Structures are given as C-alpha cells and as structure tokens.
Amino acid sequence: MTEPTGIADLRPLARAREQRAWYWYDWANSAYVTTIGTVLFAPYLTSVAERAACGFVTDEDKGLKCTDNLHVLGLGVSPGSLVFYVVTLATIFSALVLPVVGAAADRSAQKTSIMAGFAWAGSFFAALMFFVTGTDWQLGVVLLFAANLCLGSSLVVYDAILCEIAEPDERDRVSSRGWARGYLGGGILLAVNLAVVTLHDSLGLGTAMAVRLSLLSAALWWAAFTFIPYRGIRDRAPVAVEREPGGLVRQSFGQLFATLREMKHYPMTLTFLVAYLFYNDGIQTVIYSASIYGDKQLGFDTSVLIATILLVQFVAFVGALLFGRLAGRFGSRSVILGGLVMWMVVVVVAYFVPEKNIALFLILAVGIGVVLGGTQALSRSFFSQLIPRGREAEYFSLYQACERGTSWLGTLVFGVVHQVTDSYRPAIFALIVFFLVGGLLLTRVDARRGIEEAGNALPQVV
C-alpha cells in the first residue's frame, strides 16, 4: 500500500520565508560596511592619526599637509596609510582564524546562533568607536581590527547558510537580492548620517561629534536587525561531515587540514578562489580608499563624500538586481567577467578625475554602483556551486578571507604606493593589476566541470 502524499509541496514556501529572513543580515551588516568601513571611519581615524603625528589642534589644521610619521614598533608609518595597514594585518590574522571558524560551523547544528554571536560582538566593538577622540589613534586601530574580524567571521557562516536555504537554480537570484537589500539598508542609514553630518551646526553638534554619533548609529543598526535572521532561519544538522578525533577545536583543525590536502581534487574551485582573491582585493581596496581618495586627493569635504557613497548605494541596489537577471540568461561566470572589464574602466577614470570636479566624480560613482553589487553577489552564488557538500562554511571561510573589509594585498599595495609616491593617484591606478589578473584566472575556470567535480547538481544556465 502506498503512503498518502500531501496536496502540495510546501518546501518552496518554507525556503522563501527563510530567504526573506536571510536577506536581512545583508541589510544589518551593511550599516557597518558603508557608514563605518567605507565612508566615515577611515578619514576620521586618519585625522586622529595626523593630529597625533603633527600636533594639529583646530579644524582649520585639517587643510594642512601632514609630513610627519607615527612611530609604531620603531617604524615610521604615514598617517594616511595607517588604515590600510590595519586592514592588511586584520586580514592576515583572518587567514588563520576564519578557516577554523568555518570548520567549527560545519560541525555545528547552530549556524544561525554562531552568525548572530559574531555580529553582536562586532557591533559592540563598532559602538566603542564613539570613544575614539583626540589623538587616541591606538584605540581606533584596535577596534577596527576587532570589528573587521567579527564581521568576517559572521559572513563566513552567513554565506554558508545560502547553500542550505536555496536550490542551485535559485542562488544567483537569492544572493543578488541579499546584496541589493544590503545596499538599500546601508543607503538609508547613510542618508540619515548625511543629514546629521551636513546639518551638524543646526543640530548643535561639532563635526567630530556628528561623525561619532553616526558611527554609533551603524553599530546599533547592525545589532538590532541581526535579530531578524536569528529568529527567522532554522538551524539544521551538519551534513556529510567527516569524523575527526578529539573535541570541537581539534576536530575543526583536523577537518581544515584535510580540506587543504583535498583541494587538489577540485582544481576549478581552487582556480576560482585564487581569481577571486585578486579581483576582490581590487574591489575591496576601491571601497576602502574611495573616501580617502575623495577627501585627501580630490579635496571634497565629508558631506560630499557621504552623498557620493549614498549615490553608489542606491545605484548598486539596482545593479545587483540587474546582474542577477543577466546571470539567469548568460550564466554568472560570464557576467562576472563583464563586470571586471567595467572595474578596469573605473580605476582608469579615477586616475584622471581633476581635483574638485564633482560632476565627473559623480559619474564615476554611478559606474562603481552599477558594477559593485553585481560582481560580489554573483561571485558568492557561483562559488557556492563549486563547494563539496558539508564543507560550505569552511570553504566560505577561505572565500571570506578576501571578502568585504578583509582584503590584504590590495590595501598593502595602495598604502605602499601612496607612501612611496606621496600621491593617491598612482595608488588607485595600481589596482588595475588585480582586476586584470583576476579576470585572466577566471577565464580558466570551467564552470560545468567545477560543479560536477564538487558533486553538485548543475543549474539550468551555467
């Protein structure tokens, strides 16, 4: 006798509910990425460092050129390069920590709780940035380091959850909608902070206090909206995890070493990961350097920079959705390659933008917005197709080591080129190498072969 079947398969509806909850973490953490990581904290910490190195006292001193260095462990560090060196060190440390976080998450039945825990820890460190004042650049360095590490750890688990809540044919769409939701949320908060910073006099605030309150608002936003995915995504038991001896930490290290040994059996996955390391370093460095480039090289004030990044956010919302639709027709790999060509055009144009030329700067911002969300969203969904079952968080930990806010080679090159040339123009132009190398490596990735090697089902469009 056959068992009765239900009237309808309700699993797609359940997946859709979890996908809607999953989108909200992009909305939540984008407040940190935009308000703190992209726009305000880099120039603010640079000003604090310049005050410490050169003895600046008043706001009028901001227009003066600081030629003295900070002294860190006996080394001279340019205040203008400090932030980029901090991000570099954070990512090197992430390369050691995040794979262990990923291996532990793959063995856990509480991925959502792990993601939320790192998110709330990161938002706590971000909230403490409110207290970075005067010449206290050391506190700013520590908090930026810790918040970036927590962000990266939470995103390892968040990205891995994509494989649990979306079927192969859904992932380009779901990933793109998540990125789009993030740009929309980050843009809305940034609009509020634009008003606060621009109208600080009428609000009875100094410029520094307006910036510090904006930093605090981003931290609270990140913490509050994390509750939605925390409550809306169900935990699942680990799948296809190989047994390793010992406790959780020892098991995690054992699984990590086993994966590193076995990656040679997944050459397409490894090739894509190396390609992504290069071109995403270029993307992340453009994001991190945009506010500093506009401030220190092109001479725009904070309100102009926030307005420009705000424009990027809302254009990126549309761009992410557009790239998702294009991937459904042409395949994610081909669309990513087209995006990398656009990124090379962006850095060339940035090199030639004249000082104080707002019109060309805004055109450049529109170009960045169109390509920004799309390349990142499709990279995430494409990589998810190349991961063996049961190793999602661990593989995404390797992916995340060069993801938002944790690029290392690009920021290092940008900082060194600036220190050698004393100009941000050659530093921004040097990033074209990352897009070129990453694109060439991506052309060597056979998507169909990589998906089959990982043992995954082929989507309808590869």
N, C-alpha and C positions, 0 to 999 in steps of 0.2 A: 504494500500500500504506500503510495507516495505521500509525502508530507505536504500539508497545505501551504501555499505561498501567499504572501501579502498582496494586497491590491496594488500597491505601488512601492517602488524602491525609494525610500526616504533619505538614503545616504547622501545624494547630491544636495538636498536641503540642509542637512546637518553640516556638510562641508562648507556650504555657502555661509552659514551662520558663523562658523569658526574663522573663515576667511575674512569676514567683516570685522570680527574682533581682532584678528591678526593685523589688519591694516592700521589699527590704532597705535601700535607700537612705533611704526614709522612716524605717525603724527606726533607721538610723545617725544622721541629722542631727537627729532629734527629741530626742536627748540634749542637744544644744546648745540647741535651741529651748526645752525645758522647764526643765532644771536651771539653765542659764546665763541664757538670754534671758527666760524667764518668771518664774522663782522667785527665784533667789539673787543674780544679779549686780547687778540694779537697786537693791535695798535695800542691798547690800553697798557698791556704789560710792557711793550716796547717803550712807552712814555715813562713808566715807572722805572725801567732799567736805565733810560737816558738820564733821568733825574738823579739816580744813584751814581752813575758814572761821571756825569758832567756837572752836577750840582745845580740843575735847573730848579727854580723856585716858583716862578709865576707862570700863568698860562701863556704870556707873551713869549716866554722862552721856548715854547714848542716849535716856533718857526725857525729857531737857530739850529745849525748843524752840529750834531754831537760827534766829536772826533776821538773822544777817549773811550777806553775799553773797560769792561767789567773784568775782575780778576777771579777766576774760578779754578781752584786747584793749581794755582800758579800759571794758568794760561790766560792770555788776553782774549776776551770774547766781545765782539761788536754787539752793542745793544740791539741793533737792527737785525742781527742774525740769531739772537737768543732763542726766540720762539721756535725757530726751525730746528735748532739743535735739540731742544727739549722734545719735540715731536719725534726726532730721529732716535733719541735714547729710549723714549717710550715704546717705539715700535720694535727696537732690538730686544727690549725686555719682553714685549708681547710675543715675539717669536718663540720665547722659551715657555711662557705661561699659557698662552691661548690653546696650543695643541693639547695640553693636559686638561684644560677646562673642557675642550671638545670631547676628549676621550671619556672623561667622567660623565658628561652629559649623555653620551651614547649609552652608557650603562645605567642611567637613572630613569626611573618612571616619573620624574617630576621636572621635566624640562621647563615647563612654564614658570614654576617657582624659582628655578635657577636663573632664568632670564630676568624675572622681576627683581630678584635679590641683587643682582649686579646693577640693574637700572637704578634701584633706590640708593645703593651705595654711591654710584656715580653722581646722582643728583645731590646727594649730601656734600660731596666734595665740591661740586659746582656751586652750591649755595654758599660755601665758605669763601668763594672768590669775592663776595661782597666785602670782605675784610682786608683785601689787598689794597693798601693805600700807601701814600708817601713814597718811600724808597724801598719798600718791602718786596722786592722782586723775588726773593728766595721763596716766600710763601706762595706766590703765584706760580712759580716753577713746579713746586711740589704738588699743588692742587691740579694744575693742568696735566701733569704726568699721571696722577691717580685717576682723574676723571676720564681721561682717554683710555686708560687700561680697563676701567669698568665698562665703558661704552663698548669697546671691542669685545669684551667677554660676553656681554649681553647679546650682542649682534651675532656671535657665533651660534648661540642657541636659537635665537630668533630666526636666522636664515635656515637652520636645520629643520625647524618646525614646518617650513614651507613644503618640504618633501612629505610630511605627514598629512597635511590638510588639502593638498592639491594634486590631482592626477597629472601625468605628463603633458597632456594637451591643454591643461589649464594654467600651467606655471608661468608662461610668458605674460598672460593676462593678469594673473593674481599678483605677480611680482611687480608689474608695471603699475597696477592700481595702488599697491602699497607705497611705492616710491612717489606716485602722484599725490597720495594722501599726505605723505610726509612733507612735500614741498608746499602744499596748501596750508597745513598746520603751522609749519615753520614760518611761512609768509605772513599769516595772520598775526602771530605774536610779534614778528619783526615789524609789522605795520604799527602796532601799539608802541613798541620801543622807539620807532622812528619819531612818533609824536612826542614821546617823553623826552628824548634827547634834543629834538629840534625846538621844543617849547619849554625847555628847562627853566629859562628865566621867568616866564609867566607862571610856572608851577612853583616858583620859589626854590629851585634846586640849582646847584652848581653843575658844571659839565660832568665832573668826576662822579658826583652822587647819582646823576641821571644814568650814567653808564653802569654803575654798581647796582642800582635798582633793576636795570634791565637784565643784568647777569643773574640776579636773584629770581626774577620772574621766569627765566628759562629753566632754572633748576626746579622750581615748584611745578611748572608745566610738565616737565619730564616725569617727575614723581607722580603727579596726580593722574595723568592719562595712562600710565602703565597699569593702573588697576583694571582697565577695560580688557586688555588681552589676558591679564592674570585671571580674571573671573570668567572670560568667555571661551578660552581654549582648554579642552580637556587633556589631561595627561594620558600618555599611552605607555604600555610596557615596552622595554627595549626589544628590538628585533634583530636576529641573526648576529648577535654579539658573540665573538669567540671567547671561550673561557680562558682566563689568566689566573695564576695563583695569587694568594695574598688578599689584602684589603683593597678598598676602593682606589687609594692613591697608587699602590703597587700595580693593581690591575690596569689603571689608566696609563701609567708609563709603559707597561707591557704591551698594551694594545697600540700605543703610539709607535713604539719601536717596530712592532710587527707591520703596521701600516706603512712606515717609511721603507721597510725592506720590500714590501709587496708592490709599491708604486711602480716599479719597473714593469709590472704586468699590465699597467694601464697607461701606456705611453701618450695617448691622446689627452687623457686627464692631466697628466704631468705637463705636457706641452702647453695646454691652455692655462694652467696655473702659472707657468713662467711668463707667458704672454700677458696675462692679467697683472702680474707683479709689475711689469714695465709700464703698460699703458695706464693702469690705475694709479701708479705713483705719479704720473704726469697729471692726471685728473685731480688727485688729492692736493698736489702742490699748487695747482692753479687755484683751487678753492681756498687753501690756506693763505696764499700770497695775494689774493685779489684785493683785500682791504689794505694791506701794507703797500702794495703797488700803487693803488689809487691815492693813498694818503701821502706816502713819502716820495714817490716818483712823480706823480701827476698833480699833486698839490690840492686834492679835494678835501673838504672838511668832513667830519663824521656823518652829518646829516645826508650829504650827497652819497657817501658810501653805503649807508643803510638803505637809501632809496634805490640805489642801483642793484644791490643784492636782493632787495624786495622785488624788483622787476624780474630778476633772474628766477626767483622762487615761483612766481606765478606763470612765467613762460615755461619753466621746467615742468610745472603741473601738466600743461598741455602737451609738452614734448614727450613726457613719459608715456602718456596715453597714446600719442601718435606712434611712437616707436613700438609699443605693444601691438598695435593694429598692423603695422608693417611687418613685424615678425610673424604674425599669423599668415601672412601672404608669401613672404620671401625667406623665412627662417631667421632665427635670432643671430646666427653667426654672420650672415651676410649683412644684416642691418648694423651690427656692431662695427664691422669693417668700414661701412659708410660713415658711421659716427666718428671713427678715428681720423678719417680724412678731414672731417669738419673741425676736429680738435686742432689739427696741424694748422689749418687756416686761422683759427682763433689766436694761437700764440704768435704767429707771424704778424697779424694785425695789431696785437697788443704791443709788440716791439715798436711799432711806428706811431702809436697814438700820441699826438702832441700834448704837452702839458696844458692843463686847464680846458681841454677840448671836451666838453660834456657831451655834445651830440655824438661824436664818434665813440666815446666811452659807453654810451647807452646802446648804440648799435652793437658794439662788442658784447655787451651784457645780454642782449637778445639772442645772439648767436650761441653764447655759452648756455643759456637757458634751454634752447631747443635741443641741444645735444646732451646736456648734463644728465638729466634723469633717465633718459632712454638707454644710454650706454651702460649705466650702472645697473638698472633694473634687468635688462636682458642678459648682462653678464652673470647676475645671480641665478636667473632661471636656467640659463644654458649650462652653467656649472652643475646645477642640481641634477641634470640629466646624466652627468658623467661620473656620479658618485656611487660606489657599490652600496647595496642595501645594508643598513645597520651601522654605517660609518659616516652618517650625514654630518653630525656635529663636529666630529674630528676633522673631516675634510674641510668643512666650512671654517674651522679654526685656522687652517693653513691659508685658506682664501681670505679670512678676515685680517690676517697679519698685514695685508696690504690694502685694506678696505678703508672706509671713511675715517679720517682723522688719525690713521696709523701708518701712513706711507713713510718710508725712511730714506730711500736713495734719492728720491726727488727733492725732498726738503734739504737733505745734505748738500746736493749739488747746488740748489738755489742759494743756500746760505753761504757756501764756499765761494761761488761765483760773485755774489754780492760783496763778500769781504775782500776778494782779490781786486775787483774792478771798481768798487765803491759806487755801483750803479745797479738798479734793479732791472734795467732793460736787457742787458745780456743774460741776466739770471732767468728772466721769463722766457727768452728766446731759446735758451739751452734745453728747455723742457720738450722741444720738438723731437729730440732724440728718443724720448720714452714712447711717444706715440708711434714713431716710425718703427722702432724695434718691436714693440708690442704688436703692431699690425702685421709685420712680416711673419712673426711667430704664429699669429692667429691664422694666417693663410695656410699653415702647415697642419692645422687641426682638421682631421676628417671626422665630422660630427657623427655621421652614421656609425662609423667604426667605433668611436669612443663610447657611444651609448650602448652598443652591443657588447663591447668588452666589459662594461660595468654591470651587465646583466639586466639592464632596464628595458622597458617597452619603448619602442620608437613612437614619437608623436607623429601626427599626420603630415606635418611640414617640418622637415629637418634643415 
